[in-house]
C-alpha cells in the first residue's frame, strides 16, 4: 500500500471536522439550541458547580462569548448561577431541571450523529 501525503490527512480531517460541526448544528437547531450552548450544557452536566471562568477555560471559549452564551441559557431557564457555598465571593453554575432535559436531547443528537458518522467509515 502506498503512503499518502500527510497534507491529505489534514485535508480529510478538516473536512470531517466541518461535517461533524454541520451535522451537530443541524441536529441541535431542531430544538433551538446552538452548538456553543450545547457544549456548555454538556460541560455543566458533567461538572456541576463550575465557575464561569472554569467553563470558558474548559471549553476553550473566549470569556466575553462565554458570558453572552451563559446569559442566553440563563434566560431560557437552563442554568442557574448562585453564590458558592464554600467561597461566598464566587458564583457557581448548575443546570436546572429544564437544562438537564435539553442536555438529554443534545446527548441523544450527539449519539445519533456519532452512529451515522461511524457507519460512513470503513476500516481504511
C-alpha positions as CSV (number, residue, x, y, z in Angstrom):
1,X,0.0,0.0,0.0
2,X,1.4,3.4,-0.9
3,X,1.7,6.1,1.6
4,X,-0.4,9.2,1.1
5,X,1.0,12.7,1.6
6,X,0.5,14.0,5.2
7,X,-1.3,17.1,3.8
8,X,-4.1,14.8,2.5
9,X,-4.7,13.6,6.1
10,X,-5.1,17.2,7.2
11,X,-7.5,18.0,4.4
12,X,-9.6,15.0,5.1
13,X,-9.5,15.5,8.8
14,X,-10.6,19.2,8.3
15,X,-13.5,18.0,6.0
16,X,-14.6,15.5,8.7
17,X,-14.5,18.1,11.4
18,X,-16.6,20.5,9.3
19,X,-19.1,17.7,8.5
20,X,-19.4,16.9,12.3
21,X,-19.9,20.6,13.2
22,X,-22.6,21.0,10.4
23,X,-24.4,17.8,11.5
24,X,-24.4,19.0,15.1
25,X,-25.7,22.4,14.2
26,X,-28.5,20.9,12.1
27,X,-29.4,18.4,14.8
28,X,-29.4,21.0,17.6
29,X,-31.4,23.5,15.6
30,X,-34.3,21.1,15.7
31,X,-34.8,22.0,19.3
32,X,-33.4,25.6,19.1
33,X,-30.0,25.1,20.7
34,X,-26.8,26.5,19.3
35,X,-23.5,24.5,19.3
36,X,-21.9,26.6,21.9
37,X,-24.9,26.4,24.1
38,X,-24.9,22.6,23.7
39,X,-21.2,22.4,24.6
40,X,-21.8,24.5,27.8
41,X,-24.8,22.4,28.8
42,X,-22.8,19.2,28.4
43,X,-19.9,20.6,30.4
44,X,-22.1,21.8,33.2
45,X,-23.9,18.4,33.3
46,X,-20.5,16.7,33.8
47,X,-19.1,19.4,36.1
48,X,-21.8,21.0,38.2
49,X,-20.7,23.8,40.4
50,X,-18.2,25.2,37.8
51,X,-17.5,28.9,37.7
52,X,-17.8,30.9,34.5
53,X,-14.0,31.2,34.2
54,X,-13.7,27.4,34.5
55,X,-16.3,26.9,31.9
56,X,-14.6,29.3,29.5
57,X,-11.2,27.6,30.0
58,X,-12.5,24.1,29.8
59,X,-14.5,24.7,26.6
60,X,-11.7,26.9,25.0
61,X,-14.2,29.7,24.6
62,X,-13.5,33.4,24.7
63,X,-14.6,34.8,28.1
64,X,-16.7,37.5,26.5
65,X,-18.5,34.9,24.4
66,X,-18.9,32.7,27.4
67,X,-20.7,35.5,29.3
68,X,-23.1,36.1,26.4
69,X,-23.9,32.5,25.8
70,X,-24.4,31.9,29.5
71,X,-26.7,34.8,29.7
72,X,-28.8,33.4,26.9
73,X,-29.1,29.9,28.5
74,X,-29.9,31.5,31.9
75,X,-32.7,33.5,30.3
76,X,-34.1,30.3,28.9
77,X,-34.1,28.8,32.4
78,X,-31.5,26.1,31.6
79,X,-28.8,27.2,34.0
80,X,-28.8,28.9,37.4
81,X,-26.0,31.0,38.8
82,X,-25.6,31.1,42.6
83,X,-23.1,32.0,45.2
84,X,-20.7,29.3,46.1
85,X,-21.2,27.7,49.5
86,X,-17.5,27.3,50.1
87,X,-16.5,30.8,48.9
88,X,-19.2,33.5,49.0
89,X,-17.2,35.7,46.7
90,X,-17.6,33.2,43.8
91,X,-20.6,32.2,41.7
92,X,-21.2,28.6,40.5
93,X,-23.2,27.3,37.6
94,X,-25.6,24.4,37.6
95,X,-28.2,23.0,35.2
96,X,-31.8,23.4,36.1
97,X,-34.3,20.6,35.5
98,X,-35.1,22.2,32.2
99,X,-31.4,22.4,31.4
100,X,-31.0,18.7,32.1
101,X,-33.9,17.8,29.8
102,X,-32.3,19.9,27.0
103,X,-28.9,18.3,27.7
104,X,-30.5,14.8,27.3
105,X,-31.7,15.9,23.9
106,X,-28.3,17.2,23.0
107,X,-26.7,13.9,24.1
108,X,-29.2,11.9,22.1
109,X,-28.5,14.0,19.0
110,X,-24.7,13.5,19.5
111,X,-25.2,9.8,19.7
112,X,-27.2,9.8,16.5
113,X,-24.5,11.8,14.8
114,X,-21.7,9.5,16.0
115,X,-23.6,6.4,14.8
116,X,-24.3,8.0,11.4
117,X,-20.6,9.0,11.0
118,X,-19.3,5.6,12.2
119,X,-21.5,3.9,9.5
120,X,-19.9,6.0,6.8
121,X,-16.3,5.0,7.8
122,X,-14.6,1.9,6.7
123,X,-11.5,0.1,8.1
124,X,-9.2,2.2,6.0
